[in-house]
Amino acid sequence: MIVEERIYTLHVGKVPEYLSLYEAEGLEVQKGILGRMIGYFQVECGPQNQIVHLWAYRDFQERAERRKELASSPVWQEYVKKIRPLVLHQENKILTPAAFAPMSFEAP
């Protein structure tokens, strides 16, 4: 299993607008295609104006397939046009669980 961590640094003051757009237009399509949201967070301490979300996948192949499907969704493409101007910087990490702390999840 792998976990993808995505960190979006937004322009100052744009977190509420981003979250509102995501809830209204991005959440349903993303959850429907990516499947295993571990969490979606707004940073309160540390670097400000950041959104962090985590997604679980069986492996890199599943991630690639699901991300490709998401990118080809017309609904997602329209949503991305709206949020792209809000994003200043994006960072993605692929995390693998330590052997002593395995994660479990239900397949969608």
Gaussian input, Z-matrix of N, CA and C with variables (Angstrom, degrees):
# hf/3-21g

backbone

0 1
 N
 C     1     B1
 C     2     B2     1     A1
 N     3     B3     2     A2     1     D1
 C     4     B4     3     A3     2     D2
 C     5     B5     4     A4     3     D3
 N     6     B6     5     A5     4     D4
 C     7     B7     6     A6     5     D5
 C     8     B8     7     A7     6     D6
 N     9     B9     8     A8     7     D7
 C    10    B10     9     A9     8     D8
 C    11    B11    10    A10     9     D9
 N    12    B12    11    A11    10    D10
 C    13    B13    12    A12    11    D11
 C    14    B14    13    A13    12    D12
 N    15    B15    14    A14    13    D13
 C    16    B16    15    A15    14    D14
 C    17    B17    16    A16    15    D15
 N    18    B18    17    A17    16    D16
 C    19    B19    18    A18    17    D17
 C    20    B20    19    A19    18    D18
 N    21    B21    20    A20    19    D19
 C    22    B22    21    A21    20    D20
 C    23    B23    22    A22    21    D21
 N    24    B24    23    A23    22    D22
 C    25    B25    24    A24    23    D23
 C    26    B26    25    A25    24    D24
 N    27    B27    26    A26    25    D25
 C    28    B28    27    A27    26    D26
 C    29    B29    28    A28    27    D27
 N    30    B30    29    A29    28    D28
 C    31    B31    30    A30    29    D29
 C    32    B32    31    A31    30    D30
 N    33    B33    32    A32    31    D31
 C    34    B34    33    A33    32    D32
 C    35    B35    34    A34    33    D33
 N    36    B36    35    A35    34    D34
 C    37    B37    36    A36    35    D35
 C    38    B38    37    A37    36    D36
 N    39    B39    38    A38    37    D37
 C    40    B40    39    A39    38    D38
 C    41    B41    40    A40    39    D39
 N    42    B42    41    A41    40    D40
 C    43    B43    42    A42    41    D41
 C    44    B44    43    A43    42    D42
 N    45    B45    44    A44    43    D43
 C    46    B46    45    A45    44    D44
 C    47    B47    46    A46    45    D45
 N    48    B48    47    A47    46    D46
 C    49    B49    48    A48    47    D47
 C    50    B50    49    A49    48    D48
 N    51    B51    50    A50    49    D49
 C    52    B52    51    A51    50    D50
 C    53    B53    52    A52    51    D51
 N    54    B54    53    A53    52    D52
 C    55    B55    54    A54    53    D53
 C    56    B56    55    A55    54    D54
 N    57    B57    56    A56    55    D55
 C    58    B58    57    A57    56    D56
 C    59    B59    58    A58    57    D57
 N    60    B60    59    A59    58    D58
 C    61    B61    60    A60    59    D59
 C    62    B62    61    A61    60    D60
 N    63    B63    62    A62    61    D61
 C    64    B64    63    A63    62    D62
 C    65    B65    64    A64    63    D63
 N    66    B66    65    A65    64    D64
 C    67    B67    66    A66    65    D65
 C    68    B68    67    A67    66    D66
 N    69    B69    68    A68    67    D67
 C    70    B70    69    A69    68    D68
 C    71    B71    70    A70    69    D69
 N    72    B72    71    A71    70    D70
 C    73    B73    72    A72    71    D71
 C    74    B74    73    A73    72    D72
 N    75    B75    74    A74    73    D73
 C    76    B76    75    A75    74    D74
 C    77    B77    76    A76    75    D75
 N    78    B78    77    A77    76    D76
 C    79    B79    78    A78    77    D77
 C    80    B80    79    A79    78    D78
 N    81    B81    80    A80    79    D79
 C    82    B82    81    A81    80    D80
 C    83    B83    82    A82    81    D81
 N    84    B84    83    A83    82    D82
 C    85    B85    84    A84    83    D83
 C    86    B86    85    A85    84    D84
 N    87    B87    86    A86    85    D85
 C    88    B88    87    A87    86    D86
 C    89    B89    88    A88    87    D87
 N    90    B90    89    A89    88    D88
 C    91    B91    90    A90    89    D89
 C    92    B92    91    A91    90    D90
 N    93    B93    92    A92    91    D91
 C    94    B94    93    A93    92    D92
 C    95    B95    94    A94    93    D93
 N    96    B96    95    A95    94    D94
 C    97    B97    96    A96    95    D95
 C    98    B98    97    A97    96    D96
 N    99    B99    98    A98    97    D97
 C   100   B100    99    A99    98    D98
 C   101   B101   100   A100    99    D99
 N   102   B102   101   A101   100   D100
 C   103   B103   102   A102   101   D101
 C   104   B104   103   A103   102   D102
 N   105   B105   104   A104   103   D103
 C   106   B106   105   A105   104   D104
 C   107   B107   106   A106   105   D105
 N   108   B108   107   A107   106   D106
 C   109   B109   108   A108   107   D107
 C   110   B110   109   A109   108   D108
 N   111   B111   110   A110   109   D109
 C   112   B112   111   A111   110   D110
 C   113   B113   112   A112   111   D111
 N   114   B114   113   A113   112   D112
 C   115   B115   114   A114   113   D113
 C   116   B116   115   A115   114   D114
 N   117   B117   116   A116   115   D115
 C   118   B118   117   A117   116   D116
 C   119   B119   118   A118   117   D117
 N   120   B120   119   A119   118   D118
 C   121   B121   120   A120   119   D119
 C   122   B122   121   A121   120   D120
 N   123   B123   122   A122   121   D121
 C   124   B124   123   A123   122   D122
 C   125   B125   124   A124   123   D123
 N   126   B126   125   A125   124   D124
 C   127   B127   126   A126   125   D125
 C   128   B128   127   A127   126   D126
 N   129   B129   128   A128   127   D127
 C   130   B130   129   A129   128   D128
 C   131   B131   130   A130   129   D129
 N   132   B132   131   A131   130   D130
 C   133   B133   132   A132   131   D131
 C   134   B134   133   A133   132   D132
 N   135   B135   134   A134   133   D133
 C   136   B136   135   A135   134   D134
 C   137   B137   136   A136   135   D135
 N   138   B138   137   A137   136   D136
 C   139   B139   138   A138   137   D137
 C   140   B140   139   A139   138   D138
 N   141   B141   140   A140   139   D139
 C   142   B142   141   A141   140   D140
 C   143   B143   142   A142   141   D141
 N   144   B144   143   A143   142   D142
 C   145   B145   144   A144   143   D143
 C   146   B146   145   A145   144   D144
 N   147   B147   146   A146   145   D145
 C   148   B148   147   A147   146   D146
 C   149   B149   148   A148   147   D147
 N   150   B150   149   A149   148   D148
 C   151   B151   150   A150   149   D149
 C   152   B152   151   A151   150   D150
 N   153   B153   152   A152   151   D151
 C   154   B154   153   A153   152   D152
 C   155   B155   154   A154   153   D153
 N   156   B156   155   A155   154   D154
 C   157   B157   156   A156   155   D155
 C   158   B158   157   A157   156   D156
 N   159   B159   158   A158   157   D157
 C   160   B160   159   A159   158   D158
 C   161   B161   160   A160   159   D159
 N   162   B162   161   A161   160   D160
 C   163   B163   162   A162   161   D161
 C   164   B164   163   A163   162   D162
 N   165   B165   164   A164   163   D163
 C   166   B166   165   A165   164   D164
 C   167   B167   166   A166   165   D165
 N   168   B168   167   A167   166   D166
 C   169   B169   168   A168   167   D167
 C   170   B170   169   A169   168   D168
 N   171   B171   170   A170   169   D169
 C   172   B172   171   A171   170   D170
 C   173   B173   172   A172   171   D171
 N   174   B174   173   A173   172   D172
 C   175   B175   174   A174   173   D173
 C   176   B176   175   A175   174   D174
 N   177   B177   176   A176   175   D175
 C   178   B178   177   A177   176   D176
 C   179   B179   178   A178   177   D177
 N   180   B180   179   A179   178   D178
 C   181   B181   180   A180   179   D179
 C   182   B182   181   A181   180   D180
 N   183   B183   182   A182   181   D181
 C   184   B184   183   A183   182   D182
 C   185   B185   184   A184   183   D183
 N   186   B186   185   A185   184   D184
 C   187   B187   186   A186   185   D185
 C   188   B188   187   A187   186   D186
 N   189   B189   188   A188   187   D187
 C   190   B190   189   A189   188   D188
 C   191   B191   190   A190   189   D189
 N   192   B192   191   A191   190   D190
 C   193   B193   192   A192   191   D191
 C   194   B194   193   A193   192   D192
 N   195   B195   194   A194   193   D193
 C   196   B196   195   A195   194   D194
 C   197   B197   196   A196   195   D195
 N   198   B198   197   A197   196   D196
 C   199   B199   198   A198   197   D197
 C   200   B200   199   A199   198   D198
 N   201   B201   200   A200   199   D199
 C   202   B202   201   A201   200   D200
 C   203   B203   202   A202   201   D201
 N   204   B204   203   A203   202   D202
 C   205   B205   204   A204   203   D203
 C   206   B206   205   A205   204   D204
 N   207   B207   206   A206   205   D205
 C   208   B208   207   A207   206   D206
 C   209   B209   208   A208   207   D207
 N   210   B210   209   A209   208   D208
 C   211   B211   210   A210   209   D209
 C   212   B212   211   A211   210   D210
 N   213   B213   212   A212   211   D211
 C   214   B214   213   A213   212   D212
 C   215   B215   214   A214   213   D213
 N   216   B216   215   A215   214   D214
 C   217   B217   216   A216   215   D215
 C   218   B218   217   A217   216   D216
 N   219   B219   218   A218   217   D217
 C   220   B220   219   A219   218   D218
 C   221   B221   220   A220   219   D219
 N   222   B222   221   A221   220   D220
 C   223   B223   222   A222   221   D221
 C   224   B224   223   A223   222   D222
 N   225   B225   224   A224   223   D223
 C   226   B226   225   A225   224   D224
 C   227   B227   226   A226   225   D225
 N   228   B228   227   A227   226   D226
 C   229   B229   228   A228   227   D227
 C   230   B230   229   A229   228   D228
 N   231   B231   230   A230   229   D229
 C   232   B232   231   A231   230   D230
 C   233   B233   232   A232   231   D231
 N   234   B234   233   A233   232   D232
 C   235   B235   234   A234   233   D233
 C   236   B236   235   A235   234   D234
 N   237   B237   236   A236   235   D235
 C   238   B238   237   A237   236   D236
 C   239   B239   238   A238   237   D237
 N   240   B240   239   A239   238   D238
 C   241   B241   240   A240   239   D239
 C   242   B242   241   A241   240   D240
 N   243   B243   242   A242   241   D241
 C   244   B244   243   A243   242   D242
 C   245   B245   244   A244   243   D243
 N   246   B246   245   A245   244   D244
 C   247   B247   246   A246   245   D245
 C   248   B248   247   A247   246   D246
 N   249   B249   248   A248   247   D247
 C   250   B250   249   A249   248   D248
 C   251   B251   250   A250   249   D249
 N   252   B252   251   A251   250   D250
 C   253   B253   252   A252   251   D251
 C   254   B254   253   A253   252   D252
 N   255   B255   254   A254   253   D253
 C   256   B256   255   A255   254   D254
 C   257   B257   256   A256   255   D255
 N   258   B258   257   A257   256   D256
 C   259   B259   258   A258   257   D257
 C   260   B260   259   A259   258   D258
 N   261   B261   260   A260   259   D259
 C   262   B262   261   A261   260   D260
 C   263   B263   262   A262   261   D261
 N   264   B264   263   A263   262   D262
 C   265   B265   264   A264   263   D263
 C   266   B266   265   A265   264   D264
 N   267   B267   266   A266   265   D265
 C   268   B268   267   A267   266   D266
 C   269   B269   268   A268   267   D267
 N   270   B270   269   A269   268   D268
 C   271   B271   270   A270   269   D269
 C   272   B272   271   A271   270   D270
 N   273   B273   272   A272   271   D271
 C   274   B274   273   A273   272   D272
 C   275   B275   274   A274   273   D273
 N   276   B276   275   A275   274   D274
 C   277   B277   276   A276   275   D275
 C   278   B278   277   A277   276   D276
 N   279   B279   278   A278   277   D277
 C   280   B280   279   A279   278   D278
 C   281   B281   280   A280   279   D279
 N   282   B282   281   A281   280   D280
 C   283   B283   282   A282   281   D281
 C   284   B284   283   A283   282   D282
 N   285   B285   284   A284   283   D283
 C   286   B286   285   A285   284   D284
 C   287   B287   286   A286   285   D285
 N   288   B288   287   A287   286   D286
 C   289   B289   288   A288   287   D287
 C   290   B290   289   A289   288   D288
 N   291   B291   290   A290   289   D289
 C   292   B292   291   A291   290   D290
 C   293   B293   292   A292   291   D291
 N   294   B294   293   A293   292   D292
 C   295   B295   294   A294   293   D293
 C   296   B296   295   A295   294   D294
 N   297   B297   296   A296   295   D295
 C   298   B298   297   A297   296   D296
 C   299   B299   298   A298   297   D297
 N   300   B300   299   A299   298   D298
 C   301   B301   300   A300   299   D299
 C   302   B302   301   A301   300   D300
 N   303   B303   302   A302   301   D301
 C   304   B304   303   A303   302   D302
 C   305   B305   304   A304   303   D303
 N   306   B306   305   A305   304   D304
 C   307   B307   306   A306   305   D305
 C   308   B308   307   A307   306   D306
 N   309   B309   308   A308   307   D307
 C   310   B310   309   A309   308   D308
 C   311   B311   310   A310   309   D309
 N   312   B312   311   A311   310   D310
 C   313   B313   312   A312   311   D311
 C   314   B314   313   A313   312   D312
 N   315   B315   314   A314   313   D313
 C   316   B316   315   A315   314   D314
 C   317   B317   316   A316   315   D315
 N   318   B318   317   A317   316   D316
 C   319   B319   318   A318   317   D317
 C   320   B320   319   A319   318   D318
 N   321   B321   320   A320   319   D319
 C   322   B322   321   A321   320   D320
 C   323   B323   322   A322   321   D321

   B1=1.4490
   B2=1.5239
   B3=1.3178
   B4=1.4613
   B5=1.5250
   B6=1.3128
   B7=1.4661
   B8=1.5163
   B9=1.3177
   B10=1.4568
   B11=1.5182
   B12=1.3274
   B13=1.4635
   B14=1.5191
   B15=1.3234
   B16=1.4610
   B17=1.5240
   B18=1.3146
   B19=1.4593
   B20=1.5200
   B21=1.3103
   B22=1.4607
   B23=1.5182
   B24=1.3105
   B25=1.4503
   B26=1.5222
   B27=1.3145
   B28=1.4564
   B29=1.5228
   B30=1.3100
   B31=1.4560
   B32=1.5258
   B33=1.3112
   B34=1.4612
   B35=1.5270
   B36=1.3218
   B37=1.4611
   B38=1.5194
   B39=1.3353
   B40=1.4657
   B41=1.5319
   B42=1.3292
   B43=1.4695
   B44=1.5326
   B45=1.3366
   B46=1.4694
   B47=1.5300
   B48=1.3267
   B49=1.4674
   B50=1.5265
   B51=1.3352
   B52=1.4583
   B53=1.5270
   B54=1.3311
   B55=1.4659
   B56=1.5254
   B57=1.3065
   B58=1.4583
   B59=1.5301
   B60=1.3244
   B61=1.4688
   B62=1.5243
   B63=1.3297
   B64=1.4628
   B65=1.5251
   B66=1.3178
   B67=1.4620
   B68=1.5356
   B69=1.3187
   B70=1.4622
   B71=1.5300
   B72=1.3547
   B73=1.4585
   B74=1.5303
   B75=1.3151
   B76=1.4645
   B77=1.5134
   B78=1.3069
   B79=1.4655
   B80=1.5203
   B81=1.3052
   B82=1.4601
   B83=1.5254
   B84=1.3220
   B85=1.4654
   B86=1.5187
   B87=1.3082
   B88=1.4598
   B89=1.5296
   B90=1.3051
   B91=1.4680
   B92=1.5209
   B93=1.3221
   B94=1.4542
   B95=1.5166
   B96=1.3245
   B97=1.4615
   B98=1.5244
   B99=1.3260
   B100=1.4664
   B101=1.5224
   B102=1.3235
   B103=1.4534
   B104=1.5068
   B105=1.3027
   B106=1.4654
   B107=1.5250
   B108=1.3007
   B109=1.4659
   B110=1.5270
   B111=1.3174
   B112=1.4624
   B113=1.5182
   B114=1.3231
   B115=1.4514
   B116=1.5097
   B117=1.3246
   B118=1.4580
   B119=1.5149
   B120=1.3308
   B121=1.4494
   B122=1.5235
   B123=1.3027
   B124=1.4621
   B125=1.5209
   B126=1.3210
   B127=1.4617
   B128=1.5311
   B129=1.3237
   B130=1.4708
   B131=1.5231
   B132=1.3391
   B133=1.4623
   B134=1.5202
   B135=1.3096
   B136=1.4572
   B137=1.5142
   B138=1.3285
   B139=1.4749
   B140=1.5330
   B141=1.2982
   B142=1.4693
   B143=1.5185
   B144=1.3381
   B145=1.4714
   B146=1.5223
   B147=1.3454
   B148=1.4551
   B149=1.5245
   B150=1.3317
   B151=1.4535
   B152=1.5192
   B153=1.3252
   B154=1.4600
   B155=1.5230
   B156=1.3396
   B157=1.4574
   B158=1.5149
   B159=1.3346
   B160=1.4556
   B161=1.5248
   B162=1.3364
   B163=1.4678
   B164=1.5204
   B165=1.3284
   B166=1.4660
   B167=1.5284
   B168=1.3222
   B169=1.4656
   B170=1.5233
   B171=1.3219
   B172=1.4648
   B173=1.5262
   B174=1.3503
   B175=1.4678
   B176=1.5315
   B177=1.3327
   B178=1.4706
   B179=1.5259
   B180=1.3157
   B181=1.4610
   B182=1.5228
   B183=1.3262
   B184=1.4585
   B185=1.5291
   B186=1.3085
   B187=1.4676
   B188=1.5278
   B189=1.3244
   B190=1.4632
   B191=1.5300
   B192=1.3171
   B193=1.4639
   B194=1.5236
   B195=1.3243
   B196=1.4644
   B197=1.5308
   B198=1.3282
   B199=1.4678
   B200=1.5369
   B201=1.3306
   B202=1.4609
   B203=1.5306
   B204=1.3260
   B205=1.4673
   B206=1.5247
   B207=1.3255
   B208=1.4617
   B209=1.5288
   B210=1.3212
   B211=1.4595
   B212=1.5277
   B213=1.3173
   B214=1.4685
   B215=1.5314
   B216=1.3198
   B217=1.4676
   B218=1.5305
   B219=1.3389
   B220=1.4627
   B221=1.5351
   B222=1.3114
   B223=1.4763
   B224=1.5231
   B225=1.3311
   B226=1.4632
   B227=1.5249
   B228=1.3207
   B229=1.4604
   B230=1.5251
   B231=1.3123
   B232=1.4721
   B233=1.5274
   B234=1.3215
   B235=1.4656
   B236=1.5339
   B237=1.3255
   B238=1.4677
   B239=1.5278
   B240=1.3128
   B241=1.4650
   B242=1.5305
   B243=1.3184
   B244=1.4685
   B245=1.5182
   B246=1.3283
   B247=1.4718
   B248=1.5200
   B249=1.3184
   B250=1.4715
   B251=1.5328
   B252=1.3439
   B253=1.4687
   B254=1.5354
   B255=1.3294
   B256=1.4636
   B257=1.5237
   B258=1.3466
   B259=1.4624
   B260=1.5240
   B261=1.3261
   B262=1.4606
   B263=1.5291
   B264=1.3425
   B265=1.4645
   B266=1.5227
   B267=1.3240
   B268=1.4645
   B269=1.5120
   B270=1.3286
   B271=1.4609
   B272=1.5235
   B273=1.3260
   B274=1.4602
   B275=1.5230
   B276=1.3284
   B277=1.4595
   B278=1.5208
   B279=1.3234
   B280=1.4573
   B281=1.5289
   B282=1.3192
   B283=1.4520
   B284=1.5250
   B285=1.3152
   B286=1.4607
   B287=1.5272
   B288=1.3330
   B289=1.4586
   B290=1.5318
   B291=1.3185
   B292=1.4608
   B293=1.5310
   B294=1.3168
   B295=1.4692
   B296=1.5268
   B297=1.3324
   B298=1.4612
   B299=1.5292
   B300=1.3130
   B301=1.4714
   B302=1.5245
   B303=1.3330
   B304=1.4710
   B305=1.5234
   B306=1.3102
   B307=1.4656
   B308=1.5159
   B309=1.3158
   B310=1.4522
   B311=1.5225
   B312=1.3104
   B313=1.4547
   B314=1.5086
   B315=1.2963
   B316=1.4616
   B317=1.5184
   B318=1.3087
   B319=1.4637
   B320=1.5200
   B321=1.3355
   B322=1.4646
   B323=1.5158
   A1=109.35
   A2=115.70
   A3=121.41
   A4=108.57
   A5=114.94
   A6=121.58
   A7=107.10
   A8=115.07
   A9=119.57
   A10=108.51
   A11=115.50
   A12=122.06
   A13=107.07
   A14=115.92
   A15=121.27
   A16=107.80
   A17=115.82
   A18=121.77
   A19=107.26
   A20=116.03
   A21=121.66
   A22=108.29
   A23=116.76
   A24=121.95
   A25=106.11
   A26=115.43
   A27=121.50
   A28=110.72
   A29=116.08
   A30=120.16
   A31=108.42
   A32=115.85
   A33=121.75
   A34=110.36
   A35=114.91
   A36=121.63
   A37=115.23
   A38=118.76
   A39=121.14
   A40=113.98
   A41=118.55
   A42=120.29
   A43=111.95
   A44=120.19
   A45=118.78
   A46=113.19
   A47=117.32
   A48=120.64
   A49=110.63
   A50=116.68
   A51=121.24
   A52=110.82
   A53=116.67
   A54=120.19
   A55=111.85
   A56=116.92
   A57=120.93
   A58=110.88
   A59=116.44
   A60=120.82
   A61=111.20
   A62=116.45
   A63=119.61
   A64=110.80
   A65=116.51
   A66=119.65
   A67=111.08
   A68=116.91
   A69=121.46
   A70=113.70
   A71=117.88
   A72=119.48
   A73=115.46
   A74=118.06
   A75=119.59
   A76=115.16
   A77=116.67
   A78=121.81
   A79=113.03
   A80=117.42
   A81=120.62
   A82=112.38
   A83=116.98
   A84=119.26
   A85=110.80
   A86=117.87
   A87=120.26
   A88=110.82
   A89=117.17
   A90=119.30
   A91=111.03
   A92=117.20
   A93=120.50
   A94=113.64
   A95=116.99
   A96=120.50
   A97=112.07
   A98=117.30
   A99=119.40
   A100=112.00
   A101=117.15
   A102=121.11
   A103=118.67
   A104=119.88
   A105=120.91
   A106=112.39
   A107=116.39
   A108=119.75
   A109=107.89
   A110=115.82
   A111=120.32
   A112=109.40
   A113=116.60
   A114=119.92
   A115=111.92
   A116=115.04
   A117=123.31
   A118=106.13
   A119=118.14
   A120=121.51
   A121=112.71
   A122=114.35
   A123=123.88
   A124=105.71
   A125=118.43
   A126=122.04
   A127=109.97
   A128=116.54
   A129=122.38
   A130=112.05
   A131=117.98
   A132=122.99
   A133=108.10
   A134=115.86
   A135=119.79
   A136=109.28
   A137=116.34
   A138=118.98
   A139=110.26
   A140=115.82
   A141=120.66
   A142=111.85
   A143=114.89
   A144=123.02
   A145=111.69
   A146=115.77
   A147=119.87
   A148=111.81
   A149=113.65
   A150=123.96
   A151=105.98
   A152=117.29
   A153=122.06
   A154=107.61
   A155=116.12
   A156=118.23
   A157=110.49
   A158=114.38
   A159=122.47
   A160=109.40
   A161=115.53
   A162=122.57
   A163=108.81
   A164=117.28
   A165=122.26
   A166=110.34
   A167=114.67
   A168=122.58
   A169=108.77
   A170=116.46
   A171=119.80
   A172=110.72
   A173=115.56
   A174=120.51
   A175=108.95
   A176=115.87
   A177=120.64
   A178=111.78
   A179=116.95
   A180=120.63
   A181=110.42
   A182=117.24
   A183=119.48
   A184=110.29
   A185=116.68
   A186=119.80
   A187=110.31
   A188=116.71
   A189=120.77
   A190=111.06
   A191=117.43
   A192=121.25
   A193=111.46
   A194=116.63
   A195=120.38
   A196=112.03
   A197=116.89
   A198=119.94
   A199=110.38
   A200=116.91
   A201=121.02
   A202=110.39
   A203=116.30
   A204=120.12
   A205=110.71
   A206=117.01
   A207=120.60
   A208=110.54
   A209=116.95
   A210=120.97
   A211=112.35
   A212=117.22
   A213=120.40
   A214=112.80
   A215=117.94
   A216=121.33
   A217=110.56
   A218=118.20
   A219=120.69
   A220=112.58
   A221=116.98
   A222=120.57
   A223=109.54
   A224=116.84
   A225=121.20
   A226=110.78
   A227=117.18
   A228=120.76
   A229=111.83
   A230=117.16
   A231=120.97
   A232=110.70
   A233=116.42
   A234=120.97
   A235=110.66
   A236=116.98
   A237=121.57
   A238=111.24
   A239=117.71
   A240=120.67
   A241=111.33
   A242=116.62
   A243=121.08
   A244=112.60
   A245=117.30
   A246=118.54
   A247=114.01
   A248=117.03
   A249=119.55
   A250=112.69
   A251=120.43
   A252=119.53
   A253=113.73
   A254=117.51
   A255=120.84
   A256=112.38
   A257=116.79
   A258=122.27
   A259=110.47
   A260=114.74
   A261=122.30
   A262=110.94
   A263=116.28
   A264=121.81
   A265=108.99
   A266=116.58
   A267=121.99
   A268=109.51
   A269=116.01
   A270=121.53
   A271=107.83
   A272=116.81
   A273=121.82
   A274=108.85
   A275=115.95
   A276=121.70
   A277=107.76
   A278=115.75
   A279=120.83
   A280=106.26
   A281=115.68
   A282=122.86
   A283=109.88
   A284=116.48
   A285=120.88
   A286=107.68
   A287=117.43
   A288=119.80
   A289=111.71
   A290=114.87
   A291=120.40
   A292=108.67
   A293=116.53
   A294=121.77
   A295=112.21
   A296=117.78
   A297=120.64
   A298=113.23
   A299=117.49
   A300=121.08
   A301=110.95
   A302=116.85
   A303=118.33
   A304=110.99
   A305=114.41
   A306=120.45
   A307=107.83
   A308=115.49
   A309=119.07
   A310=107.91
   A311=115.68
   A312=121.08
   A313=108.53
   A314=115.03
   A315=119.89
   A316=108.47
   A317=116.01
   A318=120.19
   A319=108.95
   A320=116.63
   A321=118.61
   A322=111.84
   D1=145.33
   D2=173.82
   D3=-129.03
   D4=156.91
   D5=175.83
   D6=-125.13
   D7=130.95
   D8=174.77
   D9=-99.18
   D10=125.53
   D11=174.90
   D12=-104.47
   D13=126.35
   D14=177.59
   D15=-118.46
   D16=128.25
   D17=179.23
   D18=-120.15
   D19=120.33
   D20=177.28
   D21=-110.55
   D22=123.09
   D23=171.93
   D24=-96.25
   D25=122.25
   D26=-175.89
   D27=-100.35
   D28=161.99
   D29=172.45
   D30=-62.92
   D31=148.72
   D32=-176.93
   D33=-52.33
   D34=130.66
   D35=176.38
   D36=83.12
   D37=2.26
   D38=-174.48
   D39=-96.87
   D40=-2.44
   D41=-178.89
   D42=-58.35
   D43=-49.09
   D44=179.97
   D45=-59.00
   D46=-41.49
   D47=179.24
   D48=-64.48
   D49=-43.76
   D50=179.00
   D51=-60.15
   D52=-49.82
   D53=-178.28
   D54=-62.98
   D55=-38.17
   D56=178.44
   D57=-63.96
   D58=-46.45
   D59=177.83
   D60=-63.08
   D61=-42.33
   D62=-179.41
   D63=-62.53
   D64=-47.07
   D65=-178.96
   D66=-62.41
   D67=-41.16
   D68=-176.49
   D69=-76.94
   D70=-34.93
   D71=-169.90
   D72=-127.84
   D73=-26.84
   D74=-174.32
   D75=-98.72
   D76=-34.87
   D77=-173.04
   D78=-56.62
   D79=-53.05
   D80=-174.56
   D81=-61.28
   D82=-46.65
   D83=-178.55
   D84=-68.54
   D85=-38.69
   D86=-178.72
   D87=-68.41
   D88=-46.28
   D89=178.47
   D90=-64.08
   D91=-37.15
   D92=179.82
   D93=-64.80
   D94=-32.04
   D95=-177.38
   D96=-97.54
   D97=-45.86
   D98=-177.69
   D99=-78.15
   D100=-33.72
   D101=169.52
   D102=89.06
   D103=-56.32
   D104=-169.50
   D105=-114.15
   D106=78.36
   D107=175.37
   D108=-76.17
   D109=124.54
   D110=175.52
   D111=-86.23
   D112=-37.80
   D113=179.40
   D114=-176.39
   D115=158.77
   D116=179.23
   D117=-137.66
   D118=120.65
   D119=-167.35
   D120=-132.63
   D121=153.58
   D122=172.18
   D123=-111.94
   D124=129.09
   D125=-177.93
   D126=-73.51
   D127=129.76
   D128=178.61
   D129=-105.48
   D130=-34.99
   D131=179.85
   D132=-125.48
   D133=144.92
   D134=-177.16
   D135=97.59
   D136=-151.35
   D137=179.60
   D138=-57.19
   D139=131.35
   D140=-175.64
   D141=-92.06
   D142=168.61
   D143=178.23
   D144=61.88
   D145=36.81
   D146=-179.92
   D147=-118.73
   D148=146.35
   D149=172.78
   D150=-119.14
   D151=135.04
   D152=179.17
   D153=-126.54
   D154=129.93
   D155=173.78
   D156=-136.20
   D157=150.53
   D158=-174.51
   D159=-125.23
   D160=135.61
   D161=-179.35
   D162=-132.31
   D163=134.97
   D164=179.78
   D165=-100.10
   D166=143.22
   D167=176.73
   D168=-138.26
   D169=153.45
   D170=176.79
   D171=-63.67
   D172=-40.01
   D173=-176.38
   D174=-165.07
   D175=-178.99
   D176=-179.10
   D177=-64.14
   D178=-34.34
   D179=-179.59
   D180=-63.49
   D181=-47.43
   D182=178.81
   D183=-61.91
   D184=-41.92
   D185=178.59
   D186=-58.45
   D187=-48.19
   D188=-178.73
   D189=-60.17
   D190=-43.46
   D191=-179.76
   D192=-64.14
   D193=-45.74
   D194=-178.31
   D195=-69.10
   D196=-39.43
   D197=178.47
   D198=-65.85
   D199=-37.70
   D200=177.72
   D201=-64.13
   D202=-43.53
   D203=178.10
   D204=-62.48
   D205=-43.09
   D206=178.90
   D207=-61.41
   D208=-46.37
   D209=-177.95
   D210=-62.32
   D211=-26.98
   D212=-178.55
   D213=-89.31
   D214=-5.21
   D215=-179.74
   D216=-73.33
   D217=122.74
   D218=177.72
   D219=-59.75
   D220=-35.53
   D221=178.07
   D222=-63.72
   D223=-44.90
   D224=179.25
   D225=-64.63
   D226=-41.98
   D227=179.91
   D228=-60.06
   D229=-40.32
   D230=178.02
   D231=-67.42
   D232=-40.57
   D233=177.93
   D234=-62.21
   D235=-45.98
   D236=-178.15
   D237=-59.80
   D238=-36.23
   D239=177.33
   D240=-58.90
   D241=-32.43
   D242=-178.47
   D243=-80.45
   D244=-35.49
   D245=-176.45
   D246=-90.16
   D247=-24.47
   D248=-176.95
   D249=-51.67
   D250=-42.91
   D251=179.85
   D252=-66.32
   D253=-16.22
   D254=-179.91
   D255=-83.47
   D256=-20.15
   D257=-172.43
   D258=-92.47
   D259=127.17
   D260=177.98
   D261=-92.27
   D262=-39.54
   D263=-175.31
   D264=-152.84
   D265=146.25
   D266=177.57
   D267=-130.00
   D268=138.33
   D269=177.25
   D270=-132.82
   D271=130.47
   D272=177.61
   D273=-119.12
   D274=140.05
   D275=175.97
   D276=-133.27
   D277=144.79
   D278=171.79
   D279=-106.49
   D280=123.48
   D281=-177.25
   D282=-110.82
   D283=140.60
   D284=174.42
   D285=-119.91
   D286=135.74
   D287=-177.24
   D288=-70.47
   D289=144.62
   D290=174.97
   D291=-67.10
   D292=151.67
   D293=-177.11
   D294=-56.70
   D295=-32.54
   D296=-177.55
   D297=-85.00
   D298=-2.41
   D299=-178.90
   D300=-136.06
   D301=58.27
   D302=-178.63
   D303=-65.57
   D304=151.35
   D305=177.72
   D306=-107.36
   D307=151.70
   D308=174.50
   D309=-129.22
   D310=154.62
   D311=179.85
   D312=-156.21
   D313=161.42
   D314=176.17
   D315=-93.71
   D316=137.61
   D317=176.47
   D318=-68.59
   D319=140.90
   D320=179.16
   D321=-70.95

